């Protein structure tokens, strides 16, 4: 008897041997406007040869990069020989795979992976060239993996922050440094992938900080590799303090750049001044819209909004104005002092910090009394400056609102 096709039998294998919950098909939403990328996995079964790669596919791969591939001990995932991702889900403990990222706090994440395991479109998706680097000495947290599938080509995915204090510290360094360690690693990684896969188009992308790394790598890579880059996907990742290269400002680069942020984006709008982005509808509120599983989908694309929400726009403008008005030294001193206090709690991740939030916050506040006068004054000055920016922008908003209601007032 002929052995069943492994890729199309993946759901059965996972149900019998894998670590995911039993694959019970959930009911799709009654209304199409409520569909997320989990629903997209349920209804879009066409291959990449039948329907080309799209932004929702990119968001899915930018989510899968967060898995802890260090757990893979049955195959050389760090090498260039691709292995089926379904084997990663089958042979690794699911809870451990998602333990170090935002997925562990999502109630519906098992539904996402169940839908993925059943999906024909991604049935032959393979992974390779996994890289994972972390150093507390230079405040670096970098992770990336390469996805390959028939008809899709090569997708280079960069991971966002893993939840570690080191990772978040490096993220905030984007506000006062032109280059951070992970960006250089991203450039080198993309170059290495291009050397391993010498033919075909390269797709580059990531979520959160991963989106920023994807853009930096594409903007600074050697011209020969850049010419092979077909598209750059930034899913709610921050922009740059200064353009990383003249290429970034070119019409060609901006044509390859695809940036998507939720309507209440906070992180993805940091330092963003480009009109080349689109706002995506979400079924979550505020900060929780940063999670990809909340983004809404329409057919083979996202559901889009005309503009940012008013509250998010206000916050982003205030934060941007504050960041750009502070000197590099002020930002460096401020963030350095904050993270030094957090590290004194002996918490290595923000999840650990939140478990005893009142006690840890109290410890941080007590720690400010032990800072030297120069650092303490820098903290006070920076907080005061942020307060002045918020007060000024609030007054401007109120004046504008009154002017619209009562023409002539405030002019």
GICOR-V193295 format. One line per field, one symbol per residue. phi: phi as a letter, one per 40 degrees, with the letter a starting at -180 (. if undefined). psi: psi as a letter, one per 20 degrees, with the letter a starting at -180 (. if undefined). burial: I if it has 9 or more other ideal C-beta (glycine too) atoms within 8 Angstrom, else O. A space follows every 10 residues. Layout:
BEGIN
phi->???
psi->???
burial->???
END
This chain:
BEGIN
phi->.cccdcccbc ccccccbcbc cdccccccdc bdcccbcccd ccccbccccc bcdbdcdccc ccccccdccc ccbbaccccc ccbccccccc bbccccdbcb accccbcbcc cccccccccc dbcbcbbafc babaaccbfb bbaaabbbad gcgbbcbbcc ccgccccccc dccccabcbb dccccccccc ccccccbcbg cbbbaibgdd ccccccdccb cddccdcccc abbbcfbccb cbdcadddcc cccccccbbb bccbcbcccc gcbcccabcb cbcbbfdccc cdccccbbfb accbbcaccc cccccccccc cccccccdcc cccccccccc cccccgccbc cccccbddcc cccccccccc ccdccccccc cccccccccc cccccccccc cccccbdhcg c
psi->pppqpggijh ggghhhiaiq rpnooqpqqh phijpahghg hhinjqrhhg prprhhgghg hihhhiqnii iojiqmiiai oqqphhhghg iqpghhhjhk rhhijphjhh hghghghiph hjhjpqqrlp poppphhjmp opqqqppqqp ihbpooppqa qjiqhgghgh ghihijphpr ghghhgghgh ggghhgniqr qppprrqchh hghgggghhi rqhhghhioh qpponlqraq gqpirhhhiq hgghhhpopp qrhkpfgijp jpjqimrqpp qqjrqchiih phiipqqodk rrpqqhrqqg ghgggghggg hgghhqrghg gggghggghg hghiikpiqh ghhhhlgggh ghhgghhhhi qqhggghggg ggghggghgg gghggggggh gghhhnphpj .
burial->OOOOOIIOII IOIIIOOIII OOIOOOOOOO OOOIIIIIII IIOIOOIIOO IOIIIIIIII IIIIIIIIIO IIOOOOIOOO OOIIIIIIII OIOIOIIIOI IIIIOIOOII IIIIIIIIIO IIIOIIIIII IOIIIOOOII IIIIIIIIIO OIIIIIIIII IIIIIIIIII IIIIIIOOOI IIIIIIIOII IIIIOOIOOO OIIIIIIIII IIIIIIIIII IOOOIIOIIO IIIIIIIIOI OOOIOOIIOO OOIIOIIIII IIIIIIIIII IIOOOOIOII IIOIOIOOII IIIIIIIIOO IIIIIOOIOO OIIIIIIIII IIIOOIOOOI IIIIIOIIIO IIIIIOIOII OOIOOOOOOI OOIIOOIIOO IOOOIIOIIO IIOOIIOOII OOIOOOIOIO OIIOOOOOOO O
END
